[in-house]
Amino acid sequence: MDALLRFRYRLLRIRLATLVAMLVVPVAMAQTNNNLTAGDALMPPQYITSPSGGFAFGFRAVDSDPTNFLLATWFRFADDGSSSQPQPRSVVWFLKKTTMGGALVAPATSVLNITADGRLMLTGTGGEELWWARTRSLQRGSVLALSDSGNVRFLGDGDIVLWESFRWPSDTLLPGQPLSANYSSFGGFLVSKRADAEFTTGRFSLAAQPDGNVVLYIDLFTADYRSANAYLSTDTVGPNGNTTVALDDRGFLNYRLRNGSVHSLISPEDGSNVGDYLRYARMDPDGIVRTYTRPRNGGGGGTPWTVSGALPGDGGCNRSTSTRQLLCGQGSYCVETKERLRCMCPTGYTYIDAQHTDSGCTPAFDPPSCSGEKSVSDEFSLVEMPSTTWEISAYYNKYPSVTEEQCRNYCLSHCYCAAALMMAGSDCVEVGALTSGRQADDVVTRTLIKVRVGNTSHTQEDGPAATYKIVTIVCMLCLLLIAIGGLVAQRYYLLRNSDSRRPLYSGVRVFSWKELHQATNGFEILLGKGSFGEVYKGTLRSPQQQPHLIAVKKLIDSNEYSEQEFTNEVQSIGQIHHRNLVRMIGYCKEGRHRMLVFEFMPGGSLRSVLFADQERRPPWCWRAEAALAIARGLEYLHDGCSAPVIHCDIKPDNILLDDHGVPRITDFGISKLLGSQQVHTTVTNVRGTRGYIAPEWLRSDARVDTKADVYSFGVVLLEMICCRRCQERVVHDAGDDDDTVTLFGWAAQLVVARRTELMLDGELEVDAVEDKERVEQFVRVALWCMEPNPLLRPTMHRVVQMLETRNRAQLQALPDPPDCYIESSPSIPQLKIE
């Protein structure tokens, strides 16, 4: 019923828009001059033209909703007539909400005019101000003119340019239009659309930066020129600075430095015929900057535009950021075609967003329950994808020099293996989840995708076609339901909270409150309590499966932050699978109830075993391997996901042990999943734990990134080495409280003195004392992670490398402990823990 009502309402709006257009078309047809003067006004769908008639500027109807309009400039061809609906690719400029935002959408009652006080203003229904031109001076404007170059200029007395569209580019550059680094403090940008006919903000941008660099970014450009989101850079940072990018009349896309040197970004094949072709350069929705051309006298708007050059020039599928993110989203792989890059789903996977296939893919089948470390192999099979590779900065397991059959058996027997990669040289690499991939003839890697038996059909269908089929089926079912159910179905729909049972990601189960109430026996066994709420033990039972234990995190209704925590948890954990991360099984969002369901960890927390009595403390060999496992889990959060996930509260309480003693990171209640709007997270409420919080958290303008987790891991690693709490201090045997040193300072002194064995109990930890070099290696890595300056800390990928290596040269390259930890103290042998 709801879908039918929306359809009828949409149809009514379209008919009203058609009526409005019929009433104003005679005026629009008459308004074909090339300027707008004081006292004149433009209203949808009116426009003005350039002197030659080659460009039009005015109101263009939105493709998905003709009752709304864009203020835009477009190529105007002979067969366009009076149409205000040119092809999307013909639009070369559109008014945006902000510099980095999507198009400003104006209603059919909008008016663009020059006000009595000389301002160029766009108003909406009722005369409210939607936009006005920010002029370079206080001078009043009197004329708005469209030139044959496609530039819209607002002119004052003496034809002084007060505002021009060339200075505010959208996704396109025309010949003679500069993209200047001095347009703002951040530089000049071209920001892609989400799709060719969708004028919302896309994922990619081209930036001409004040530091002299020209950079292509995934997601939005930020003020941090060391952004991890860059996938191409000219590396021209230097004193010259203030780079300008421009498309010349021959179709060359160049950048010019302050010293006057000119360098080419795109060199077209047809760059000799200057006057015979129309040209433009565009930041396309797939992340490639392309230059387009077509004959100037080539007929009407139906004549196709030809791609004459591209940036990157190598196709683009193999381009990645420093965080190993490719142009396609998590779980999908990139294929180069003649027109565009295509993001495809592997066998058994489906698009997260069929309209935007670059958003990534998710399994179209239920993943294994993974109640233990092993999986029933006959429930799953491996499907081969030739010539396909994936970014694997964080892998699950690696087996050198094995056969394909052995590799298959490894992956099928390991529950958390999502795919196995057969590399060159017969190496087998298991990955816990698919990241970004690419498929090409030059790729020698073969991918073995794990899918549930019976789910082996390809889901590579184009987004629009797949969506059409889905919509058709849904509509037919809805009509059938209406015919059978009538008012009963409508009442049921109104009484149910439809949002509460809609899964956000495939493979994550949606529970009702009643199901979880029964599973926990009325929330009887309390496992723990925190700022987010309470955690209860439960048991899931079904006729088809064996009962298995779960942990239900019940968010407190009265906590205003619990809604945000719930959203972060579901978006973060629901799509992440790794052997060292606690897995989310499902969630409940019903009425006011917000609950998350996780696999139960019977081994308790790391804190419970780490700080137990000396007789029950785990041996050094276990602690060393557990520290490496935790580092790998954190590395996967930072580098293995489609966007870096910041945990924000790494501590022993948030590291649990499964029934095999394998450590798993849990509690993402205060994590921040970095979205497309930002690279760093600005923290307004510090929610970490004292002793584990990175120093940058405590600044009023705290901008926190993954390096905050690195600091917290360093603290945990130091605690795991000596089995002592970070808040403890070291004192004299005499017990003088004024003569103490922090645990961090003590460790730093021991490293400098080459006496790290004093951190251990020699009588109880003989294995650690004998492994003195590795102990010192771990202490050095821990202190490096705890460097106060986040820029000097290693990444978790580097941490994993340094914990794994036994290469003496690499170990000698580890930096000395930070000076701030080397405090004056009594002689080291006399120190003890308070």
N, C-alpha and C positions, 0 to 999 in steps of 0.2 A: 504494500500500500504506500509506504513511504517513498519508494522508488517511483511509483506511478504519479504521485503528487508532485514530486520534483520534476518529472518529465513534463507534466502539464504546465507547471509554473514556468519552466524553461521555454516551452513553446509559446506561451503568452508573451514573455519578454521579447522573444525574437519577432513576433508579429508587431508588437509595439515599436520595436526598433525599426522595422521595415516601414511602418507608417510615418515615423519621424523622418526617416531618410527620404521618403517620397515627397514630404512637405518642403524639405530644404534643398533637394537636388537642383531645382531651377536656380536658386541663388548660388549654389556651389558651382554650377556650370558657368555662370556668368563671371565668377570670381576667379579668373585665370591670369590676373596680372602678377608681376613679380615683386610686389612689395605690399606692406601693410602700414598705413599711416595712422596718425592720431585721429581718433573718431571712428576708425574702421574696427571691425571685429571678425574673427573666424569662429565658426561653430561647426560641430560635427555634422556632416562629413566634408566640410569645406577645406580647400587648400589653395595655396598660391604656387606659381610655377617660376622657374628661372627664365631669363630672357630668351634662351634658345628653346625652352620647353623640355630640356633633357632631364630636369629634376623637378620634383614637387615637394612642398612642405605644408603640412597641415595635419588633419586628423585621419588616422587609419584605424579601421575597425579591428578589434581583437578577434583573432581567428576562432577561439573557443567560445566567445560571447560577443556577438555583434551589437549588443546594447552598450558596450564600453569601447573606448577609443584610446589609441596612443597618439601622442604628439610626435611626429616623425618626419624624416626626409627620405625620399626614395627615388630610384631611377624611374623616369616616366617615359614609356614607349608609345609608339604610334597607335597601337591597338588597345591601350589602356582606357581611352575615352575619358569619361568623367568618374571613373572608378576610384574609390578611396580604399580599395582592397587589393593592392599590388601583391605580387608573390613575396613571401617572407624574405627570400634571398635578395630581393631588390631594395629592401630597407637598409639604408646605410647609416642612419642615426635615429635614436629615439631618446626622448626625455626620460631620465632616471630619477628615482626617489632620492638617492644619494650617489656619490661618486662610485661606490662599489655595489650599489643596490640594483634591483631589477627595475623594469619599466614602471613609470608612473601611469596608472590607469585612470582615465577621466571619463565621467558619465556622459551620456548623450546630450545633456543640458549644459555642458561646459562652454566657456567663452574664453578666447585668447584675444586680448586687446592691449592697446597702449593707454594707460590711465591718464587722468588730467594732470597728475604730477610727474608725468614722463617715465613711468615704470612699465616694463613689459610683464604682464601678469596673466596667469591662467586661473580662472575661478570655476567653481563647481556649482552644484545645485544650491540655490539660495544665496549665491554670491560669495561663499566661503573661499578663502585663498588656498589654492592647491600648490602654486609655485609662482615665483617671480625671478627674473633674471638678475643675478648678482653682478652688478656692473663694476668696472674698474675705477670709476670716479663718481662724484655726486652729481655729474651733469645729467640733465634730462635727455631722454631719447625721444625721437620723433618718427623714425622710419624703421621698419623691419623688412629686410630685403634678402632674397635668395639669389645667390650668384650662380653662374654656369659651372663653377667648381663644386657645387653642392654645399657650400658654406652658407649658413643662415647668420646674418649679421644684424645686430641692433645698433643703429647709428644715431649719434647726436649731432649737434651743430657742426658744420664743416666736415660732415661725413666721418667724424671721429668714431671709431669702433668701440662701443661700450661693452658689448657682449657678443660672442660668436660661438656657434655650435662646434667649430673645429677645435676649440679649446676644451670642450667637454665630450670627448669621444665615448662611444658606447662599446661596440665590439668590432668596429670597422674603421679603416683608414682609407681615405681617398687620395689620389695624387695631389701633392702639394699640401697635405694636411700633416703637420708635425705632431708627434707624440713626444712631448718635452718633459724632461726630468724636473723642470722648475715649475710645473703646473701646480704642485702642492709640496708640502714638506716630505711626502713619501714618494713623489714622482708622478709620472703619467702612466695610465693603465688602459689596456683593452681587456674587458671582462666578457667571457663567453656567455651566450644564452644557454638556458638549460636544454633547449632543443631548437631546431630551425624555426618552428612556428610557435615557440613558447618563449616569451620575452621576460622570463624571470631570470634571476642570477644563476649562472652556471658554475661549474667546478674549476674552471681554468682561467688564468689571466696572464697577460704579457705586461711586464713592468719595465719602464725606462727609469732607472733609479738615479737619485742625486749623487750617489757614490761612483757613478760611471758605468755601472753594470746594467746589462739587459738580461732579464731573467724570465723564464716561463715557470709558473707556479701551478701546482695542484691545490685546489681550494683557494682561499682568498689570500692576496698579497698582504703581508704585515710589515710593520716598521722594522722588524728584525731582519737585516739583510743576510744573516746566517741561517735563514729559515730552512728547516728540514724538509720543506715542501717543494723546493726547487727541483725541476727535472731537466733544465737546460740553462746555461749561463754563458755569457760571452767572456767572463773573467776579466773584465776591463776596469776593475776597481782601482782607483788611483787618484792622483792629484788633479787629473784633467776633469773628471766628474761631469755632471750635467749633460748626460747623453741625450741626444734627440734621434728618434726613429722616424723615418719618413718613407713614403712610397713615391718614386719618381714617375715621370710620364712614360718611361720605357718598361715599367713593371718591376724594377729592382727595389726590394725592400732593404734599405740601408740604415746604419746608425752612424751618427757623427759625434765625435768627442769634442771637448772644449778646445783642444789644440788644432781643430780643423780637419783631422784625419777622418776619412770616410771608410767604412767597412761594410761588406755586404752580408745580409742575413739570408736573403733569397735572391737568386739570379735566375730569371725566367729564360725559357728557350726562345721566345719570340720578342726579345727586348729591343728590336731595331725599328719596328713600325710605330712611331710615336703617336701620330694623329689618327690612325685608322682603328684604334681599339679603345673600348671602355675598360677601366680596370678598378679593382679595389683589393685590399688585403683585409682578412678577417680572422679573428680568434674564434675558431669553430668550436661547436659544443663537444667535440671529441678530443680537444686538447692540442690540436694542430693549427698553426697559423698558416693559412693558404692565401696565395694571390690568385685572383680570378680575372679572366679576360673574355671579351666577346666583341665581334665586329661592331663598330659604331653605327654602321648602316646595315645591320644584320637582320632587320625586320622588327617584329613586335616583341612583347614581353615573353613569348613562348620560346624564343631562341635561347638555347642553353648557354650557361657560363662554363668556361673551360678552366680547369686548374692549370696554372702555368708554373707554379712553384710551391714549396712547402717548407715549414720549419717545425720540428726537426726534419732534416732532409733524408734521414735514414728510415723513414716510415713511422717511427714513434712507438711501436709496440715494445721495444727493448729499453725505452727510457724509464728511469726510476729515480726516486728521491733518495736522500741519504738514509731514510728509514725504510728503504726497499719497497716503496709503494709504486706500483705501475699505474698506467692511465686507466685501467679497468679496476672495478671494485673487488673487494674480498670475495673469494670463491669463484671468480670468473676469469677467463683468459682472453687475451687480445689477439685478433686476427686482422692483418692488413688487407684491405680491398682497394679497388681502384678509386672509389669515391671517398670512403670514410674508413676509420678504424671501427671494427665491430667487436663488442664485448659479448662473449658466448658463455653459456653454462656447460659444465662438464656433464657427462652421462649421469643421470640420476639426480641432477640438481635443477633448481628452477629459479627464475629471477625474483629478487626481493621486490623490485618495482618494474613491472613489465613495460611501463611507459618510458622509463629511464634505465636502459639496460646496463649502463656503466655503474649503477649503484651496487652491483654485486649479485651473487647467487647464494642460495642456501639449500641444504639437502631437502629433497622432496620425499624423504622417507624418515621414519622414526629411527634415531640413532640407538646404538646399544645402551643398555641400562648401566653397564660398568659398575655393578655392585662390588666386583673385585677387580683384579688386574687383568683377568683373562676374559675373552669373549667366546661365545659359541660360534665356531668358524662356519658351521653349515648354514647359519642364518644369513651369511654375507658372502659376496663374491667380489672379485677384483676385475674391473673392466679396463682394458688397455687403451690409452690415448697416445698415439705416436707423435713424435716431434713436438712435445709439449713440456715446458718447464715452468717452475714456480719460484718465486722469491722465498728462500728458506733461511732467513737469518736466525730463526729459532726452530730447531728441529727436535724431533722426539727421540729417535735413535739413529745411529749410523753404523752400517756394517760394511767394512771394506772387502772387496774381492769375493763376492758371493754370486751364486747363480740366480737366475730369475725365479726359479721355483723356490729357492730358499728365501728370497726376498718376499715372495707372495705368502709363504707360510708364516714368516715373521709378522707381517702386517695383519693377517687374518687371526693370528693368535693373540695379538695385542689389542685390547679393547679400544684404547685411545688413539690408535693409528687410523687416520682418515684417508691416507693415500701413501703410496710408496713410490719413490722416484728411482728408476734405474739409470744411474749416471754413466758417463763415459768411464771406461776402466773397470766396469763391473761393480761399482760401489752402489749400495742400497741405502737410501735415506728415507726414514719414516717421518711423516709430518702429522701433527695433531689436528691441524685444520688447514684448508687450502687458503692461501693468501691471494696475491695477484699473480697471474700467469700470462704466458704468451705461447702461441703456436706458429711455427715457421719451418720452412724446409731446412734451414741451417741449424736447427736444434737437434742435438743427438740424444737428449734425455727422453725417456719414455715414462709416462705417468700411469700408475696402476691405481684407479679410483675404487675405493671400497664403497659398495652399495648393498643395500638389503636385497636378498634374492627376490626377483619379481619386479624390481624397480630399476631396470637397465635401459629404459628408453631414453633417447636424447631429448633434452629440453632446450634446444638451441633455437627454437622458433622465434621469429622476429616479434618484438614487443607488441606492436599494433595488431598483428594477426592473431597472436595468442590472446590479447585482451579482447578482440572482437569475438572470438569463440567463447571466452568466459562470459562476456556480457550477454551474448545470445542465449547461452544455456541458463544463466541466472534469470534472465527475463522470462524465459519459457517456464521455468520452475515457479517463479513468482506469480505468473498468470494462472498456472494450474492451482497453486495454493489459494489464490483469491477465489477461484471458481468453486473449490471444494470447501474451504474453510470460512470464507466470507468474514462476517463480523467476529467470529471466534478467533480467527487468525489475527485480526486487527487488535482485538483486546489483549491477546497473548503478547503481541509485539509491544504494546504500550506498557504492559505490566513488567516486562522483563527489562533488565538493564543490558541492552545489546552490547555495550562496550565491554562489559565485565568479562565476557567469555570469548572475546576475540583474540586469538593468538597473535603475538607480535612477530614471532619468528617460527618458521617451520621446525618441528622437532621438539619444541618446548610445550609441555602439556599445560592445559588450562584446567585448574581445579575449582570446584565450587566450595563455598564455606562449609557446607554440610560434609563434603568428602573429607576435608582436612580436620574437621571437628571429630569425625569418626576415627580417622587415622591416628589422631593423637589422644584418643580416649578422653575427649573433652579438655584437651590441652593440660594433661595431667603432669607429665614429667618435664620439669623446667631444666634445660641444659645451661642456660646463661642469660644474662640481661645486660643491656647496654643502652646508649643514648637513642638508638634506633628503635628499641623495643625488646621483645623477648624471643628466645629460641626454645622450641619444644621438640621432644623426641616423638617420633611416630612410626607407624608401620603401614605400608601400602599392601593391600591384599586384592588379588583378582583371580578368577578361575583359570586364566590362561598362564599366569606367571607365579613363580614362587614369591612368598612375602619378602619384602626387603625394607630395611630401615631407612628413614628419612629424617631430616632436620627441617622444621618449619619455622621460619623467621617471621614473627607476627609484629608488624609495624604498629606503633602506638597511634591511635586515632587523634589524640589531643596534640601530638607533636606536629607542628606546622611544617617541619622539614621532612616528615616521613614520606610525603607525596613525592618530593624531589628525590629522596633516597630510593624510593620504589622505582621511579622512572630510570634512574641511573643504573640500578641493579639489573633490571630487565634488559635494557639496551646493551649493557656491557657484558654481563655474564651469559645471557641467552644465546649469544653467537660465538662464544669462546669455549674451546675444548682443548685441554692440555693435561698431561699426566700429573702436573704439579699445581693444578688449579682445581679447587672444589667446584664440582659441576652443578649447575642449576637444572633441576628436573622440570620445574614448572612454576606457576604462580597463580594467585587468586586476586582478582580485582572485582569485587562484588559489593555494591553499595559502598559503605565506608570501610569495608575490610580490605586491607592490603597485606598480602602474605607472599613470601617467597619460599620455594621448596627446594632443598638441596639434598644431595646424597649424604648419608650419615657417615661421620668419621669416628670409628670406634677407638682409635688410638689416643684421643684427647688432644690437647694443645702442646705445642713445642715447649711452652713455659712449664707445663706440668712435669716434663721429663728433664728439661735442661737444668732447672733449679731444685731438683729433688735432692734427697740425701745422697751423700757421696757414693754409697754402695749401690744406689739405683741409677746413677747417672749413666747415660749411654757412652760407649767407648769413643775414642778419638776417630777411629776409622769411620764409624757411623756418622759422627758429627761432620766430618769433612765431606762425605758424600751427600749428606742432607743439605749442607750449605750450598753445594754446587747445584743440587736439584732446585732449591729455592731460587737461586740466581737464574736458572733456566726458565722457571715459571715467570719470574718478573721480567726477564728479557722478552718472553713471548708477549706479555702485556704491552711492552713498549714498542716492539718491532714486528711482532707476528700478526697483529690485527690490522684491519683496514685503516684504523686511526689509532694513535697511541692512547693507551688507557693508563691514567695515573691512579694508583691505589690510594695514596695519601695517608695511609696509617699502617705501614709495615711494622710489625712487632711480633714477638713470640706468641702472644695470645691469638693473633690472626693467622697463625700457621698451624694447621691441624695435621694429624697423622692418620692414614688409613689402616686397614687391617694388616697390611704388609709393612707398616712403618714408613711408608713413603710420605714425605711432607707435601702438603697442599696449601696453597695460599687461599684465604677466604676473606669474607667481609668487605664487600665493595660498597658499603652503605655511604661512604663519603668519597667515593671515587668520582672523577670527572672524565667522561668520555669526550675527547676533543672532537668537536664537530667541524663543519666546513667554514664556520664563521671565525675561527681563531686557532692559533697554534699553541699559545700559552693559556693558562687558566688564571684569571684574577680571582683571588680568594678573599671573600669578605668575612667568612667565619672560619677561624682556625679550628679544625676538628681533629687534629692529630693527637698523639700521646706524648706527654712531657718526657724528655730524654731521647725520643726518637725523631722529633720534629727538626727539619732542616732549618738553618738560621734564616733563610729568606722568607719562611712562613711568618716570622715575627715582625717583618716590616709592614708599615701601614699601607704601602702600595705594592704589596706582595704579588709578584707575577711568578707563578709556580709552574714548572714543567716536570718532565720525567726525572730530572736530576734530583728532585726532592726525594723520590723513592730510592735513588742510589744512596743518598745520605743515610736514610733509615736502614737500608740493607747493611751498610757498613757497621752501624751500631749493633744490629742483630748478629752479624758475622763475628764481631768482637766478643759478644756474649757467648756465642756458641764455642768459641775457641777456649775460653777460660771458665765457662759455666758460672759466670758471675753477672749480676745485674748491672746495667749501665749507670744507675744512680749511686752505686756504692763508691766509696772513696778508700784510698790506701793510706794507712797511718803508720807511725812508729810503733814498735813493740811497747814503748812506754805509754802509748795511748794518748798522746798530746793531740787534741782535736785541731789545734791551730797549725799543726805540722802535717798536712795531708796533701794528697794529690788526686786528681780525678782518675778514674779507670782509663780514660782516653790518654791522659798525660802519662800515666804509668806505662801503658803499652808503647807509647812513642819513645819513652826513655829506654825501655828494654830493647826496642829495635835498634836505636842508636848504639847502645852498649853491646849489641849482639848477645843478649841474655834472655831471649823470649821463652826459654824453657822454664823460667821462674814463674810464668803465668800458669803453669800446670802443677798438679800434685804428682811429684815424681814417683811416689810410692804406689799410687793407684793408677797412674797413666803412663805406664812404661812404654806402650806403643807410641804415644805422642812424643815422649822424650826422644825415642829412637828416630822419630820422623821430624827432627828439629828443623830441618831446612823447609819442609812444607808448612810447618807451623809458622815460621817467620814469613814465608810467602803469603799465607792467609792474613797475618796481622798487617803486613804492608798494604795488601789490597784493601783491608777494612779501613785503615787510616786514610788511604787515598780516596775512598768513597766518602769519607767524612771531611774532606776538604771544605772549609767555610765558603770559598768562592765556587758557586755552581759551575762556572765556565771551565774550571780546572778539574772537575770531577770526571771520571770515566763514564762512558755509557754502560748499560748493563751488558750489552754485547761484548764490550771490551773486558768487563769484569769476568764474564764466563770464560773468555779466552785465557785470562791471567790465572784463574783458578784451575783450569784444565792443564795448562802447560807445565812441562818439566824441563823446558829449554832454559839453560842457565843464563844465556845472553839476554833473553827476554826478562828473566827475573831480576837481573842486575839493572835493567832499565826502569824498574819500578821507582817512582819518585820517593824522596825522603819524607818522613812524617811532617805534616804542617807545623810550622814554628809555634803556632798558638798552643799546641798540645805539649810541647816540651817545656815543662815548668821546672823551676828550681825545687829540689826536694832532697830528702835525706839519701844516704847511700842506698842503692837499690836492694842489696841482699837483706836489709833490715825491714823492708816494707811488707805489710800484710793488709788483708782486707778488713775494713771496719765492720 
